Amino acid sequence: MDIRAIIKKAGGPARVARLLGFKSHTSVLRWEKVPDDRIIPLEAATGIPREELRPDLYERTPAQERA
């Protein structure tokens, strides 16, 4: 999933910024991918699995693919 789709699914750049404690959403808009240190907090805040946020770092297991 590309970064724009992830941000949209999470509720938009302003919501992502609020969830992560940023003062402004502009840094979120500059992301090319979810930064490594923001993956777990974003997963916890939105329920979007880390495998979806950064498939280059996390792989789905066969059990997750069936779900």
MODELLER restraints for C-alpha pairs under 7 A, 6 or more apart:
rsr = mdl.restraints
at = mdl.atoms
rsr.add(forms.Gaussian(group=physical.xy_distance, feature=features.Distance(at['CA:1:A'], at['CA:52:A']), mean=6.52, stdev=0.5))
rsr.add(forms.Gaussian(group=physical.xy_distance, feature=features.Distance(at['CA:3:A'], at['CA:32:A']), mean=6.44, stdev=0.5))
rsr.add(forms.Gaussian(group=physical.xy_distance, feature=features.Distance(at['CA:3:A'], at['CA:33:A']), mean=5.48, stdev=0.5))
rsr.add(forms.Gaussian(group=physical.xy_distance, feature=features.Distance(at['CA:6:A'], at['CA:53:A']), mean=6.88, stdev=0.5))
rsr.add(forms.Gaussian(group=physical.xy_distance, feature=features.Distance(at['CA:7:A'], at['CA:13:A']), mean=5.92, stdev=0.5))
rsr.add(forms.Gaussian(group=physical.xy_distance, feature=features.Distance(at['CA:7:A'], at['CA:16:A']), mean=6.97, stdev=0.5))
rsr.add(forms.Gaussian(group=physical.xy_distance, feature=features.Distance(at['CA:10:A'], at['CA:16:A']), mean=6.53, stdev=0.5))
rsr.add(forms.Gaussian(group=physical.xy_distance, feature=features.Distance(at['CA:10:A'], at['CA:46:A']), mean=5.98, stdev=0.5))
rsr.add(forms.Gaussian(group=physical.xy_distance, feature=features.Distance(at['CA:13:A'], at['CA:25:A']), mean=5.51, stdev=0.5))
rsr.add(forms.Gaussian(group=physical.xy_distance, feature=features.Distance(at['CA:13:A'], at['CA:28:A']), mean=5.93, stdev=0.5))
rsr.add(forms.Gaussian(group=physical.xy_distance, feature=features.Distance(at['CA:13:A'], at['CA:29:A']), mean=6.50, stdev=0.5))
rsr.add(forms.Gaussian(group=physical.xy_distance, feature=features.Distance(at['CA:14:A'], at['CA:25:A']), mean=4.93, stdev=0.5))
rsr.add(forms.Gaussian(group=physical.xy_distance, feature=features.Distance(at['CA:17:A'], at['CA:24:A']), mean=6.36, stdev=0.5))
rsr.add(forms.Gaussian(group=physical.xy_distance, feature=features.Distance(at['CA:17:A'], at['CA:25:A']), mean=5.07, stdev=0.5))
rsr.add(forms.Gaussian(group=physical.xy_distance, feature=features.Distance(at['CA:17:A'], at['CA:28:A']), mean=6.52, stdev=0.5))
rsr.add(forms.Gaussian(group=physical.xy_distance, feature=features.Distance(at['CA:19:A'], at['CA:45:A']), mean=6.50, stdev=0.5))
rsr.add(forms.Gaussian(group=physical.xy_distance, feature=features.Distance(at['CA:20:A'], at['CA:41:A']), mean=6.99, stdev=0.5))
rsr.add(forms.Gaussian(group=physical.xy_distance, feature=features.Distance(at['CA:34:A'], at['CA:53:A']), mean=6.63, stdev=0.5))
rsr.add(forms.Gaussian(group=physical.xy_distance, feature=features.Distance(at['CA:34:A'], at['CA:54:A']), mean=6.85, stdev=0.5))
rsr.add(forms.Gaussian(group=physical.xy_distance, feature=features.Distance(at['CA:39:A'], at['CA:50:A']), mean=6.24, stdev=0.5))
rsr.add(forms.Gaussian(group=physical.xy_distance, feature=features.Distance(at['CA:39:A'], at['CA:53:A']), mean=6.78, stdev=0.5))
rsr.add(forms.Gaussian(group=physical.xy_distance, feature=features.Distance(at['CA:40:A'], at['CA:50:A']), mean=6.82, stdev=0.5))
rsr.add(forms.Gaussian(group=physical.xy_distance, feature=features.Distance(at['CA:43:A'], at['CA:49:A']), mean=5.66, stdev=0.5))
rsr.add(forms.Gaussian(group=physical.xy_distance, feature=features.Distance(at['CA:43:A'], at['CA:50:A']), mean=5.95, stdev=0.5))
rsr.add(forms.Gaussian(group=physical.xy_distance, feature=features.Distance(at['CA:50:A'], at['CA:58:A']), mean=6.59, stdev=0.5))
rsr.add(forms.Gaussian(group=physical.xy_distance, feature=features.Distance(at['CA:51:A'], at['CA:58:A']), mean=4.81, stdev=0.5))
rsr.add(forms.Gaussian(group=physical.xy_distance, feature=features.Distance(at['CA:51:A'], at['CA:59:A']), mean=5.66, stdev=0.5))
rsr.add(forms.Gaussian(group=physical.xy_distance, feature=features.Distance(at['CA:51:A'], at['CA:60:A']), mean=6.00, stdev=0.5))
